[in-house]
Amino acid sequence: MSGEGRFVISVLFILCFTLLEAQQQQLVRRVLKPVKQTGRQVDLQQCQVSESVQVYEDLNSCNSFYKCENGTITLQECENGLLFDEELALTDAVHNYCVYNWKVDCGARRRDDTPQSSPGCEYRFGIYPFSSGCQQTYIQCSFGEPTQVPCEDENKNIPARLMLSYNPETRGCSWPDQLISQGCDPTQIFGFSCPALSDLVGTINEQFSPFPRFPVSENDQVYLICVEGEPRLQTCGSLDRFNPDTLECTRPRAFLG
């Protein structure tokens, strides 16, 4: 091959290499754009191999975020009913670092809350009341599948049912006396009416006022207190027992070793 031919091939090679490099740089600038993390601008091109996973918000959308894992950046999409919040991602995440949409304040980021409904689920992920009124269960949807969840599942280590009930305002469970507006009647639930505090003056229960204590028949692992005139069930735990004479939880000798 003549010298002129080799020169032409070299020029073409350089032009092709330069064009390819420019295209790659353009792709990097489009995908790996700076994002904000705890008030700082973070260049996602600096994603390093690490044992931990770093997640960063997408400044343009509340429905997506960037994940840095093993030195690789990927743009992730939250499931329907979930949004990304950088502060809640490691504490309240439901699926893939995303949290329930009602927990997230997106600020200036765009959010798409269009539901993808299925029987029993407004969104593919969400928490909903089982029915109206005072309910001790609720519906939790995951991937569009509803599951009935007892409120007591939140306290699996408690040895007795406390009759916690679903609170639609917080999408969590609360004491029945806090949900009277939802139809809960603690007096009926526990079969107990709280006496007036004035009736307890001079008794051992006066020392516990304004939250007097009362034993529960046939179950010494729990006891009742009164809160603003309404009964609320409490537990002594798995080892202690309620003493009706002292109105305190004590540990029987059998558990003392």
ZINORKA-V958364 format. One record per residue. RES is the residue in one small letter. PSI is psi in degrees with one decimal (* if undefined). OMEGA is omega in whole degrees, -180 to 180 (999 if undefined). Layout:
# ZINORKA-V958364
res;psi;omega
RES;PSI;OMEGA
RES;PSI;OMEGA
This chain:
# ZINORKA-V958364
res;psi;omega
m;138.2;-178
s;163.1;178
g;-35.9;179
e;-38.7;179
g;-43.7;179
r;-35.4;179
f;-42.2;179
v;-43.4;-180
i;-40.3;-180
s;-42.1;179
v;-42.6;179
l;-39.8;180
f;-44.0;-179
i;-42.4;180
l;-42.2;-180
c;-42.6;-179
f;-42.5;180
t;-41.8;179
l;-42.7;180
l;-42.5;180
e;-40.2;179
a;-39.3;178
q;-40.2;180
q;-42.5;179
q;-38.1;178
q;-40.8;178
l;-43.1;180
v;-43.5;-180
r;-30.7;-178
r;-38.6;-174
v;-42.3;-175
l;65.3;-179
k;158.5;179
p;143.3;175
v;172.2;-176
k;134.2;176
q;117.8;-179
t;47.2;174
g;-0.3;-180
r;153.7;171
q;122.5;-178
v;126.3;178
d;112.7;-176
l;-13.4;176
q;-12.8;179
q;12.2;178
c;120.5;-176
q;158.1;174
v;126.1;-177
s;157.3;177
e;-23.5;-179
s;166.5;177
v;131.3;175
q;139.2;179
v;141.1;-176
y;144.2;-179
e;150.5;171
d;117.6;-175
l;-18.0;-177
n;-16.6;-173
s;137.5;176
c;-11.2;-177
n;-4.5;-178
s;167.2;179
f;166.6;178
y;137.4;178
k;126.7;177
c;115.0;-178
e;126.1;180
n;35.8;177
g;8.3;-178
t;133.1;178
i;132.4;175
t;145.8;174
l;119.2;-176
q;145.9;177
e;132.8;177
c;146.7;176
e;159.9;180
n;127.5;-177
g;-6.9;-180
l;152.5;176
l;166.3;-178
f;132.1;173
d;118.9;-173
e;-36.1;-179
e;-31.5;-178
l;-8.1;-172
a;-33.5;-176
l;-0.7;-179
t;-36.6;-174
d;14.0;-176
a;138.1;177
v;-41.7;-180
h;126.0;175
n;51.8;175
y;10.8;179
c;148.9;-176
v;167.6;-180
y;139.9;-174
n;-28.2;-179
w;-9.6;178
k;-12.6;-167
v;130.3;169
d;107.0;-174
c;-15.0;-178
g;-125.7;-178
a;-8.8;-180
r;139.8;177
r;147.1;177
r;141.9;177
d;107.6;-179
d;25.2;178
t;121.1;-178
p;145.7;169
q;90.6;-168
s;153.4;173
s;166.4;-179
p;118.5;179
g;-7.2;-177
c;120.1;175
e;-46.0;175
y;164.2;178
r;-30.7;174
f;130.5;179
g;171.6;177
i;131.9;-174
y;155.1;176
p;145.3;177
f;-41.9;174
s;-179.6;180
s;164.2;178
g;-166.7;-177
c;108.4;-174
q;137.9;178
q;10.6;176
t;166.2;176
y;172.0;-180
i;128.6;174
q;124.9;-178
c;131.8;176
s;122.6;-178
f;32.8;177
g;6.8;179
e;121.0;-179
p;141.8;176
t;131.2;177
q;122.8;-174
v;124.3;175
p;141.9;177
c;-31.0;-178
e;-12.2;176
d;-20.8;178
e;-13.4;-178
n;62.1;-174
k;-22.0;-178
n;-7.2;179
i;127.9;-172
p;-4.6;-177
a;153.4;177
r;129.3;-179
l;3.0;179
m;34.3;173
l;144.4;-174
s;155.5;-175
y;133.6;178
n;106.3;-176
p;-20.2;-180
e;-38.1;-180
t;-8.8;-174
r;36.5;177
g;-166.6;-178
c;144.1;-176
s;172.8;175
w;145.9;179
p;-33.1;-179
d;-14.2;176
q;-2.7;-175
l;32.9;179
i;-35.0;179
s;-19.4;178
q;1.2;178
g;2.9;178
c;138.1;178
d;91.3;-176
p;-36.1;180
t;-41.2;179
q;-40.7;-178
i;-44.3;-175
f;-5.1;180
g;39.8;-176
f;135.4;176
s;130.0;-179
c;133.3;176
p;163.7;175
a;144.8;180
l;-30.8;179
s;-26.6;179
d;-13.4;-177
l;-1.8;179
v;130.4;-180
g;-3.7;178
t;168.9;179
i;-24.9;-178
n;-14.3;-178
e;-30.3;-178
q;-18.6;180
f;-0.7;179
s;139.5;15
p;18.2;179
f;70.1;-178
p;155.9;-175
r;149.0;-179
f;141.2;179
p;158.3;176
v;124.8;-177
s;138.8;175
e;14.0;176
n;96.9;-178
d;8.2;174
q;-12.3;-179
v;166.1;175
y;166.0;-179
l;142.2;167
i;163.5;177
c;129.3;180
v;110.8;-178
e;41.8;175
g;5.0;180
e;139.3;-178
p;145.7;177
r;128.6;-177
l;135.0;178
q;161.9;180
t;149.1;176
c;-5.4;-176
g;-176.6;-174
s;-21.2;-175
l;-33.8;-176
d;161.3;179
r;148.2;-178
f;128.5;180
n;113.0;-177
p;-17.0;-180
d;-42.0;-179
t;-12.6;-176
l;34.3;179
e;158.8;176
c;126.9;179
t;160.1;-178
r;120.9;179
p;156.1;-180
r;-32.3;-178
a;-25.4;-179
f;-2.8;-177
l;-11.8;179
g;*;999
